[in-house]
Amino acid sequence: MIALAAVVLLHHNPLADPATEHLKKVCNCAIIIIVWALFIAWYDKLMVLPVELWNNRLLIKRLSVNDFKKRYAGSYFGIVWALLQPVVTVLMYFFIFDIIFGARSQAVREGIEVPYVLFLTAGLVPWFYFQEALSNGTTSLLEYSYLVKKVVFKISILPLIKIIAATFIHVFFIILLLILAGVYGYYPTIYTLQIVYYLICEFVLVLSISYLTCSVAVFFRDIMQIIAIILQIGQWATPILWNIDIVPEEFQWIVKLNPMVYIVNGYRMAICEGGWFFEHFYSTTYFWIVTIGIFCLGSLLFKRSKTHFADVL
């Protein structure tokens, strides 16, 4: 992680000379080689979980749909409640920062060239998905404890089921985001297709974290409250309501250590800013190294702990 931070720092250093640029590329390549070497060395252990998920893909699909339907069963308005809260949150932030504060909130919006409500919504949509998917993925083993106790059931699919169920709602909000962008004159372009890529990025990230957190939640229930606090802080630490350009350039690398910054910026780039994700090679490399690292750590912890889940639950 220190080496990754060094690469990001070098990349975002406005005073970087050619020698520093060369060092940055060498460090980046070295990190990639090390990650591949570790992956090859631990291939058998790391691939157990992906293979289980692939072999149970039909069961995952069926249970994900059932989980989504069950969540709103017995409610008069059903899925409307899942859509209403995020919409109200977006409207509330827009009303406060754009209507009430107006010019006084200009410092927060410095450098934003698109309408603030579009900028805000493009940041909140992926954050709402991350928040809901991580919360549901963390509690998946506790919620399906009766399945965990079944010897023949592959419990590794449970976090994935919860995250796929959350994805259904997220796809609807992506459609609303595209409609909102069209209202302001930002119509879909070839760059908009990248939103599928960033959706996959966020899906893999939250799944990786969920395997880590759900394993801990079985033994340490307080992790759910800790995650709730971290998510609350993370919403303000991530440039969702504010523009990252207000942070001095020499300190922006600290903010960008948060992998959700890559996702939020990616959604905005796909919707209204333009540009390709592969143009940001170092940010993309950093994101995937961190995500794969978390997935490896989470899958190993899940594998080591799952034999004790039934006893605790």
PAZAFI-886718 format. One record per residue (C-alpha): x, y, z; residue number from 0; residue in one letter. Coordinates in nm, 4 decimals. Layout:
PAZAFI-886718
{atom {X; Y; Z}; NUM; a}
...
This chain:
PAZAFI-886718
{atom {0.0000; 0.0000; 0.0000}; 0; m}
{atom {0.2886; 0.2367; 0.0713}; 1; i}
{atom {0.4305; 0.1661; -0.2731}; 2; a}
{atom {0.0906; 0.2306; -0.4306}; 3; l}
{atom {0.0614; 0.5588; -0.2444}; 4; a}
{atom {0.4068; 0.6548; -0.3685}; 5; a}
{atom {0.3027; 0.5914; -0.7275}; 6; v}
{atom {-0.0105; 0.8028; -0.6884}; 7; v}
{atom {0.1892; 1.0792; -0.5193}; 8; l}
{atom {0.4457; 1.0838; -0.7981}; 9; l}
{atom {0.1733; 1.0824; -1.0606}; 10; h}
{atom {-0.0079; 1.3807; -0.9169}; 11; h}
{atom {0.2993; 1.5817; -0.8276}; 12; n}
{atom {0.2822; 1.8965; -1.0434}; 13; p}
{atom {0.6591; 1.9481; -0.9990}; 14; l}
{atom {0.7527; 1.6052; -1.1331}; 15; a}
{atom {1.0589; 1.6143; -1.3638}; 16; d}
{atom {1.1462; 1.3569; -1.6343}; 17; p}
{atom {1.3479; 1.1519; -1.3853}; 18; a}
{atom {1.0526; 1.1400; -1.1484}; 19; t}
{atom {0.8240; 1.0452; -1.4370}; 20; e}
{atom {1.0555; 0.7574; -1.5250}; 21; h}
{atom {1.0665; 0.6451; -1.1606}; 22; l}
{atom {0.6877; 0.6526; -1.1529}; 23; k}
{atom {0.6644; 0.4195; -1.4531}; 24; k}
{atom {0.9234; 0.1825; -1.3078}; 25; v}
{atom {0.7396; 0.1655; -0.9736}; 26; c}
{atom {0.4089; 0.1071; -1.1466}; 27; n}
{atom {0.5472; -0.1780; -1.3581}; 28; c}
{atom {0.7206; -0.3303; -1.0563}; 29; a}
{atom {0.3973; -0.3318; -0.8569}; 30; i}
{atom {0.2101; -0.4995; -1.1441}; 31; i}
{atom {0.4799; -0.7687; -1.1706}; 32; i}
{atom {0.4708; -0.8321; -0.7940}; 33; i}
{atom {0.0911; -0.8601; -0.7961}; 34; v}
{atom {0.0996; -1.1096; -1.0841}; 35; w}
{atom {0.3720; -1.3130; -0.9138}; 36; a}
{atom {0.1693; -1.3346; -0.5920}; 37; l}
{atom {-0.1429; -1.4254; -0.7875}; 38; f}
{atom {0.0361; -1.7073; -0.9689}; 39; i}
{atom {0.1898; -1.8341; -0.6432}; 40; a}
{atom {-0.1486; -1.8408; -0.4650}; 41; w}
{atom {-0.3545; -1.9300; -0.7726}; 42; y}
{atom {-0.5069; -2.2482; -0.6284}; 43; d}
{atom {-0.6216; -2.0754; -0.3091}; 44; k}
{atom {-0.7449; -1.7567; -0.4723}; 45; l}
{atom {-0.9449; -1.9256; -0.7484}; 46; m}
{atom {-1.1557; -2.1402; -0.5159}; 47; v}
{atom {-1.4084; -1.8645; -0.4578}; 48; l}
{atom {-1.4460; -1.7473; -0.8220}; 49; p}
{atom {-1.4912; -2.1087; -0.9351}; 50; v}
{atom {-1.7634; -2.1656; -0.6751}; 51; e}
{atom {-1.9461; -1.8536; -0.7899}; 52; l}
{atom {-1.9277; -1.9542; -1.1559}; 53; w}
{atom {-2.0471; -2.3099; -1.0924}; 54; n}
{atom {-2.3498; -2.1777; -0.9000}; 55; n}
{atom {-2.4372; -1.8933; -1.1416}; 56; r}
{atom {-2.7906; -2.0208; -1.2130}; 57; l}
{atom {-2.8701; -2.0523; -0.8420}; 58; l}
{atom {-2.7247; -1.7059; -0.7823}; 59; i}
{atom {-2.9490; -1.5583; -1.0508}; 60; k}
{atom {-3.2632; -1.7188; -0.9090}; 61; r}
{atom {-3.1893; -1.6285; -0.5472}; 62; l}
{atom {-3.0975; -1.2695; -0.6392}; 63; s}
{atom {-3.4358; -1.2148; -0.8032}; 64; v}
{atom {-3.6118; -1.3752; -0.5062}; 65; n}
{atom {-3.4159; -1.1573; -0.2619}; 66; d}
{atom {-3.5125; -0.8451; -0.4551}; 67; f}
{atom {-3.8820; -0.9403; -0.4553}; 68; k}
{atom {-3.8799; -1.0461; -0.0892}; 69; k}
{atom {-3.7364; -0.7150; 0.0222}; 70; r}
{atom {-4.0525; -0.5256; -0.0736}; 71; y}
{atom {-4.3099; -0.7988; -0.0198}; 72; a}
{atom {-4.6063; -0.6899; 0.1924}; 73; g}
{atom {-4.5482; -0.3193; 0.1295}; 74; s}
{atom {-4.8194; -0.1178; -0.0442}; 75; y}
{atom {-4.5739; 0.0901; -0.2449}; 76; f}
{atom {-4.3108; -0.1830; -0.2772}; 77; g}
{atom {-4.0098; -0.0769; -0.4817}; 78; i}
{atom {-4.1168; 0.2888; -0.4673}; 79; v}
{atom {-3.9643; 0.3146; -0.1200}; 80; w}
{atom {-3.6267; 0.2015; -0.2513}; 81; a}
{atom {-3.6378; 0.4765; -0.5138}; 82; l}
{atom {-3.7868; 0.7521; -0.3019}; 83; l}
{atom {-3.5141; 0.7950; -0.0406}; 84; q}
{atom {-3.2231; 0.8518; -0.2833}; 85; p}
{atom {-3.4336; 1.0907; -0.4937}; 86; v}
{atom {-3.5297; 1.2900; -0.1842}; 87; v}
{atom {-3.1636; 1.3003; -0.0763}; 88; t}
{atom {-3.0530; 1.4391; -0.4137}; 89; v}
{atom {-3.3285; 1.7011; -0.4077}; 90; l}
{atom {-3.2405; 1.7977; -0.0507}; 91; m}
{atom {-2.8713; 1.8511; -0.1303}; 92; y}
{atom {-2.9567; 2.0412; -0.4476}; 93; f}
{atom {-3.2046; 2.2619; -0.2615}; 94; f}
{atom {-2.9552; 2.3403; 0.0146}; 95; i}
{atom {-2.6421; 2.3999; -0.1938}; 96; f}
{atom {-2.7955; 2.5489; -0.5076}; 97; d}
{atom {-3.1122; 2.7253; -0.3898}; 98; i}
{atom {-3.0592; 2.8300; -0.0278}; 99; i}
{atom {-2.6834; 2.8918; -0.0184}; 100; f}
{atom {-2.6552; 2.9866; -0.3847}; 101; g}
{atom {-2.3474; 3.2023; -0.4368}; 102; a}
{atom {-2.2266; 3.1303; -0.0845}; 103; r}
{atom {-2.1636; 2.7682; -0.1812}; 104; s}
{atom {-1.9499; 2.8721; -0.4775}; 105; q}
{atom {-1.6308; 2.7585; -0.3033}; 106; a}
{atom {-1.7637; 2.4030; -0.2953}; 107; v}
{atom {-1.8540; 2.4169; -0.6646}; 108; r}
{atom {-1.5407; 2.5904; -0.7892}; 109; e}
{atom {-1.4364; 2.4577; -1.1290}; 110; g}
{atom {-1.7608; 2.2702; -1.1974}; 111; i}
{atom {-1.8649; 2.3409; -1.5557}; 112; e}
{atom {-2.1795; 2.1244; -1.5684}; 113; v}
{atom {-2.5076; 2.2048; -1.3871}; 114; p}
{atom {-2.4592; 2.1369; -1.0174}; 115; y}
{atom {-2.7619; 1.9083; -0.9882}; 116; v}
{atom {-2.6174; 1.6873; -1.2649}; 117; l}
{atom {-2.2726; 1.6939; -1.1041}; 118; f}
{atom {-2.4287; 1.6035; -0.7702}; 119; l}
{atom {-2.6504; 1.3252; -0.9033}; 120; t}
{atom {-2.3680; 1.1658; -1.1034}; 121; a}
{atom {-2.1719; 1.1399; -0.7773}; 122; g}
{atom {-2.4546; 1.0262; -0.5517}; 123; l}
{atom {-2.5847; 0.7486; -0.7803}; 124; v}
{atom {-2.2701; 0.5311; -0.7510}; 125; p}
{atom {-2.2336; 0.6214; -0.3840}; 126; w}
{atom {-2.5887; 0.5077; -0.3000}; 127; f}
{atom {-2.5161; 0.1787; -0.4744}; 128; y}
{atom {-2.1913; 0.1322; -0.2832}; 129; f}
{atom {-2.3624; 0.2160; 0.0452}; 130; q}
{atom {-2.6564; -0.0203; -0.0002}; 131; e}
{atom {-2.4570; -0.3064; -0.1536}; 132; a}
{atom {-2.1882; -0.2975; 0.1154}; 133; l}
{atom {-2.4423; -0.2804; 0.3994}; 134; s}
{atom {-2.6442; -0.5714; 0.2575}; 135; n}
{atom {-2.3352; -0.7730; 0.1691}; 136; g}
{atom {-2.1953; -0.7332; 0.5200}; 137; t}
{atom {-2.5116; -0.8719; 0.6824}; 138; t}
{atom {-2.5742; -1.1439; 0.4209}; 139; s}
{atom {-2.4502; -1.4331; 0.6357}; 140; l}
{atom {-2.6479; -1.3104; 0.9358}; 141; l}
{atom {-2.9660; -1.2666; 0.7324}; 142; e}
{atom {-2.9357; -1.6108; 0.5714}; 143; y}
{atom {-2.8077; -1.7863; 0.8814}; 144; s}
{atom {-3.0451; -2.0787; 0.8194}; 145; y}
{atom {-2.8655; -2.1454; 0.4899}; 146; l}
{atom {-2.5225; -2.1091; 0.6473}; 147; v}
{atom {-2.6049; -2.4003; 0.8778}; 148; k}
{atom {-2.6801; -2.6294; 0.5841}; 149; k}
{atom {-2.3759; -2.8409; 0.5092}; 150; v}
{atom {-2.4389; -2.8798; 0.1355}; 151; v}
{atom {-2.5147; -2.5123; 0.0624}; 152; f}
{atom {-2.2430; -2.2962; -0.0935}; 153; k}
{atom {-2.2519; -1.9994; 0.1434}; 154; i}
{atom {-1.9992; -1.8108; -0.0686}; 155; s}
{atom {-2.2818; -1.7031; -0.3000}; 156; i}
{atom {-2.4758; -1.5176; -0.0267}; 157; l}
{atom {-2.2867; -1.1831; -0.0397}; 158; p}
{atom {-2.3065; -1.1925; -0.4192}; 159; l}
{atom {-2.6839; -1.2451; -0.4062}; 160; i}
{atom {-2.7337; -0.9336; -0.1935}; 161; k}
{atom {-2.5117; -0.7214; -0.4166}; 162; i}
{atom {-2.6857; -0.8341; -0.7369}; 163; i}
{atom {-3.0213; -0.7487; -0.5774}; 164; a}
{atom {-2.8908; -0.3988; -0.5029}; 165; a}
{atom {-2.7703; -0.3707; -0.8628}; 166; t}
{atom {-3.1285; -0.3895; -0.9932}; 167; f}
{atom {-3.2125; -0.0609; -0.8210}; 168; i}
{atom {-2.8839; 0.0914; -0.9304}; 169; h}
{atom {-2.9569; 0.0231; -1.2976}; 170; v}
{atom {-3.2853; 0.2110; -1.2608}; 171; f}
{atom {-3.1005; 0.5117; -1.1160}; 172; f}
{atom {-2.8508; 0.5029; -1.4009}; 173; i}
{atom {-3.1452; 0.5363; -1.6397}; 174; i}
{atom {-3.2770; 0.8319; -1.4384}; 175; l}
{atom {-2.9288; 0.9859; -1.4447}; 176; l}
{atom {-2.9157; 0.9565; -1.8242}; 177; l}
{atom {-3.2603; 1.1189; -1.8498}; 178; i}
{atom {-3.1503; 1.4034; -1.6217}; 179; l}
{atom {-2.8369; 1.4537; -1.8310}; 180; a}
{atom {-3.0519; 1.4688; -2.1448}; 181; g}
{atom {-3.2712; 1.7357; -1.9861}; 182; v}
{atom {-2.9619; 1.9541; -1.9417}; 183; y}
{atom {-2.8435; 1.8855; -2.2960}; 184; g}
{atom {-2.5877; 1.6142; -2.2241}; 185; y}
{atom {-2.7076; 1.3392; -2.4555}; 186; y}
{atom {-2.5564; 0.9881; -2.4653}; 187; p}
{atom {-2.2337; 0.9587; -2.6642}; 188; t}
{atom {-1.9823; 0.6833; -2.7272}; 189; i}
{atom {-1.8259; 0.7740; -2.3910}; 190; y}
{atom {-2.1515; 0.6878; -2.2136}; 191; t}
{atom {-2.0873; 0.3192; -2.2801}; 192; l}
{atom {-1.8127; 0.3390; -2.0184}; 193; q}
{atom {-2.0749; 0.3480; -1.7463}; 194; i}
{atom {-2.0971; -0.0308; -1.7893}; 195; v}
{atom {-1.7244; -0.0544; -1.7189}; 196; y}
{atom {-1.7502; 0.1621; -1.4071}; 197; y}
{atom {-2.0518; -0.0370; -1.2894}; 198; l}
{atom {-1.8406; -0.3525; -1.3154}; 199; i}
{atom {-1.5584; -0.1775; -1.1292}; 200; c}
{atom {-1.7871; -0.0830; -0.8436}; 201; e}
{atom {-1.9523; -0.4256; -0.8395}; 202; f}
{atom {-1.6164; -0.6015; -0.8017}; 203; v}
{atom {-1.4975; -0.3498; -0.5407}; 204; l}
{atom {-1.8024; -0.3815; -0.3175}; 205; v}
{atom {-1.8070; -0.7607; -0.3565}; 206; l}
{atom {-1.4418; -0.7774; -0.2534}; 207; s}
{atom {-1.5025; -0.5656; 0.0556}; 208; i}
{atom {-1.8191; -0.7607; 0.1407}; 209; s}
{atom {-1.6361; -1.0934; 0.1626}; 210; y}
{atom {-1.4045; -0.9306; 0.4123}; 211; l}
{atom {-1.6726; -0.7570; 0.6196}; 212; t}
{atom {-1.9300; -1.0384; 0.6204}; 213; c}
{atom {-1.6658; -1.2778; 0.7540}; 214; s}
{atom {-1.5894; -1.0388; 1.0388}; 215; v}
{atom {-1.9584; -0.9609; 1.1061}; 216; a}
{atom {-2.0305; -1.3204; 1.2077}; 217; v}
{atom {-1.7856; -1.2961; 1.4967}; 218; f}
{atom {-1.7946; -0.9217; 1.5643}; 219; f}
{atom {-2.1428; -0.7726; 1.5164}; 220; r}
{atom {-2.0223; -0.4196; 1.5950}; 221; d}
{atom {-1.8596; -0.4084; 1.2513}; 222; i}
{atom {-2.1977; -0.3048; 1.1063}; 223; m}
{atom {-2.2062; 0.0113; 1.3197}; 224; q}
{atom {-1.8426; 0.0831; 1.2345}; 225; i}
{atom {-1.9176; 0.0502; 0.8628}; 226; i}
{atom {-2.2173; 0.2837; 0.8978}; 227; a}
{atom {-1.9919; 0.5500; 1.0498}; 228; i}
{atom {-1.7239; 0.4970; 0.7840}; 229; i}
{atom {-1.9846; 0.5315; 0.5088}; 230; l}
{atom {-2.1147; 0.8522; 0.6632}; 231; q}
{atom {-1.7641; 0.9989; 0.6753}; 232; i}
{atom {-1.6798; 0.8577; 0.3338}; 233; g}
{atom {-1.9645; 1.0429; 0.1649}; 234; q}
{atom {-1.8055; 1.3731; 0.2631}; 235; w}
{atom {-1.4470; 1.2556; 0.2104}; 236; a}
{atom {-1.5302; 1.1520; -0.1468}; 237; t}
{atom {-1.5746; 1.4440; -0.3929}; 238; p}
{atom {-1.9474; 1.3890; -0.4369}; 239; i}
{atom {-2.0918; 1.7150; -0.3063}; 240; l}
{atom {-1.7765; 1.9127; -0.3786}; 241; w}
{atom {-1.5235; 1.9448; -0.6564}; 242; n}
{atom {-1.1835; 1.7872; -0.6002}; 243; i}
{atom {-1.0215; 2.0941; -0.7605}; 244; d}
{atom {-1.0796; 2.2888; -0.4374}; 245; i}
{atom {-0.8108; 2.0692; -0.2781}; 246; v}
{atom {-0.4540; 2.1953; -0.3412}; 247; p}
{atom {-0.3038; 1.9932; -0.6244}; 248; e}
{atom {-0.0168; 1.8624; -0.4139}; 249; e}
{atom {-0.2678; 1.7032; -0.1724}; 250; f}
{atom {-0.5168; 1.5634; -0.4234}; 251; q}
{atom {-0.3338; 1.2292; -0.4287}; 252; w}
{atom {-0.4447; 1.1710; -0.0679}; 253; i}
{atom {-0.8092; 1.2036; -0.1684}; 254; v}
{atom {-0.7546; 0.9774; -0.4693}; 255; k}
{atom {-0.6281; 0.6945; -0.2500}; 256; l}
{atom {-0.9988; 0.6323; -0.1896}; 257; n}
{atom {-1.1004; 0.3891; -0.4695}; 258; p}
{atom {-1.4510; 0.5374; -0.4806}; 259; m}
{atom {-1.3006; 0.8586; -0.6191}; 260; v}
{atom {-1.2128; 0.6624; -0.9331}; 261; y}
{atom {-1.5721; 0.5382; -0.9605}; 262; i}
{atom {-1.7387; 0.8760; -0.8974}; 263; v}
{atom {-1.5103; 1.0572; -1.1410}; 264; n}
{atom {-1.5699; 0.7788; -1.3916}; 265; g}
{atom {-1.9477; 0.8147; -1.3776}; 266; y}
{atom {-1.9170; 1.1883; -1.4338}; 267; r}
{atom {-1.6740; 1.1370; -1.7183}; 268; m}
{atom {-1.9083; 0.8866; -1.8839}; 269; a}
{atom {-2.2198; 1.1019; -1.8428}; 270; i}
{atom {-2.1150; 1.4591; -1.9062}; 271; c}
{atom {-1.7387; 1.5158; -1.9268}; 272; e}
{atom {-1.6113; 1.2784; -2.1944}; 273; g}
{atom {-1.2800; 1.0947; -2.2131}; 274; g}
{atom {-1.1815; 0.7284; -2.1882}; 275; w}
{atom {-1.0884; 0.5383; -1.8750}; 276; f}
{atom {-0.7674; 0.4030; -2.0322}; 277; f}
{atom {-0.6438; 0.7599; -2.0704}; 278; e}
{atom {-0.6036; 0.7576; -1.6914}; 279; h}
{atom {-0.3666; 0.4612; -1.6869}; 280; f}
{atom {-0.2175; 0.5100; -1.3416}; 281; y}
{atom {-0.5515; 0.5715; -1.1710}; 282; s}
{atom {-0.6982; 0.2643; -1.3417}; 283; t}
{atom {-0.3986; 0.0500; -1.2489}; 284; t}
{atom {-0.4092; 0.1693; -0.8889}; 285; y}
{atom {-0.7817; 0.0978; -0.8619}; 286; f}
{atom {-0.7570; -0.2576; -0.9919}; 287; w}
{atom {-0.4504; -0.3434; -0.7843}; 288; i}
{atom {-0.6276; -0.2241; -0.4688}; 289; v}
{atom {-0.9529; -0.3999; -0.5630}; 290; t}
{atom {-0.7844; -0.7300; -0.6488}; 291; i}
{atom {-0.5799; -0.7048; -0.3303}; 292; g}
{atom {-0.8948; -0.6591; -0.1218}; 293; i}
{atom {-1.0639; -0.9479; -0.3043}; 294; f}
{atom {-0.7704; -1.1798; -0.2363}; 295; c}
{atom {-0.7644; -1.0811; 0.1305}; 296; l}
{atom {-1.1424; -1.1158; 0.1615}; 297; g}
{atom {-1.1598; -1.4518; -0.0149}; 298; s}
{atom {-0.8771; -1.5968; 0.1955}; 299; l}
{atom {-1.0385; -1.4754; 0.5191}; 300; l}
{atom {-1.3777; -1.6077; 0.4065}; 301; f}
{atom {-1.2291; -1.9471; 0.3204}; 302; k}
{atom {-1.0494; -1.9772; 0.6538}; 303; r}
{atom {-1.3494; -1.8666; 0.8603}; 304; s}
{atom {-1.6430; -2.0383; 0.6900}; 305; k}
{atom {-1.5968; -2.3660; 0.8799}; 306; t}
{atom {-1.6761; -2.1754; 1.2018}; 307; h}
{atom {-1.9738; -1.9739; 1.0756}; 308; f}
{atom {-2.2367; -2.2375; 1.1569}; 309; a}
{atom {-2.1037; -2.2797; 1.5121}; 310; d}
{atom {-2.1255; -1.9080; 1.5879}; 311; v}
{atom {-2.4617; -1.8503; 1.4186}; 312; l}
